[in-house]
Amino acid sequence: MITLRPAAERGHANHGWLDSRHSFSFADYVDPAHVQWGPLRVINEDRVAAGQGFGTHGHRDMEIISYVLEGALAHKDSMGNVATIVPGEVQRMSAGTGVTHSEFNYDSAGTTHFLQIWILPDRTGIAPGYEQKRFDAADKRGRLRLVVSPEGAEGSLRIHQDARMYAGLFDGAESAALAIAPGRLAYLHLVRGRATVNGHPLAAGDALLYRDEPQVEVEAGQAAEVLVFDLPPAGD
């Protein structure tokens, strides 16, 4: 079964300094039909205004992934990490027993556009951790490049959950397929552009939820960027 989640049906919050679209229930957006998909709990598409950001705040027992599309996101946390995330880079922060951090757009004119992704860990109470890596466009061109996994396979970021995240760029005749093992779930989010996925024409912000399907098939991209999540069922 493949279920379409149209971009226009996502939750929306505009705080002036922050314009955010929520794929799952988040903050004041409550949608019982879209709370999580397996352990995938949050995909927020955030646009942070120039000179603005998230002040210091706390998290615990969550795997948090930041995927920057435009601009730059300055990060500072209680583990002593100070970094800037730019397009092509992916950051993973394991909140574990508890961590505080801030995220800021120091550009005086441009907006920072990024995806904030939360995945529930397979166990609670782990030590907090941080990792950041670059994945060049050439490495994602016409394929689904593994960027997050439980083993840190193929140079990917390591998370504490049996979940994998792939990123790909597609134009024209480029295509790729990702097998889904029996009993597992998948979730595809079209970050930008257009593409046909398992026969569904998608535009930026659209998503597909997979259950009992053999594979994800991406083709006919038009400046398309996609994220695909290979996930265990909820409770596993």
C-alpha positions, 0 to 999 in steps of 0.5 A: 500500500502506498499513501500520498501525503500532499504538501498542502495538507501539512501543518503550517506555522508562521512565527514571522522569524520562522515559517515551518511546514510540519509533515507530522504532529508537532507543537500546536499542529495536532493530526492523529492520522499523522503522528509518526511513521514507524520511528520517523517522528518529525519532518519540519521544513523550516525557513529561518529569517535573516538574523534569527534562530532558535534560542537555547533549548533542550532535547532528550531521547531523540535522534535529530537530523538537520539537512540544509537546503539553502543558506547556513545554520549555525549550531552550538550545544552543551556538548561543546560542539560549535559548527555551521551546516551548509547545503550538502552537509548533514548533521546528526545529534543524539539527544540521549540523556539530555542536551541543550543547543541553539540554531541560528541564521547569522546572514544579514539578508538571506533565509536559511532553508532546512529540514529538521528530522526526528527519529525515535531511538531504539533505546533511551538513556544513551550518552548524547552525541554529535556528527556532521558530514558532507555528501557531495552532489555528484555522490547523490546524482541519479542514485539514492545515497545512504546518508544515515544508518545504524552502522554508519555504513558507506561513510554515513552518519550513525543513528541509534535506530534500525533506520536508514536515510537516503538522499538523491538528485534526479533529472531527466532519464536518471532513475533509481530503485530501493528495495524494501525488505518484507515487514518494513516501512518506507517514507519518501519526501520530495524535498524540491523539484518534481519527480514520478515515484512509483507512478505518482507524480510528485511536487516539492513537499509531497510524500509517499508512505509505504507499507507492504511494498517491494520497492521505492522507484524514482524517475522522471525528475525535474531538478528533483531532490528526494529523501527516502527512509527505510524504517522498522514498524512502530514498536520494533 
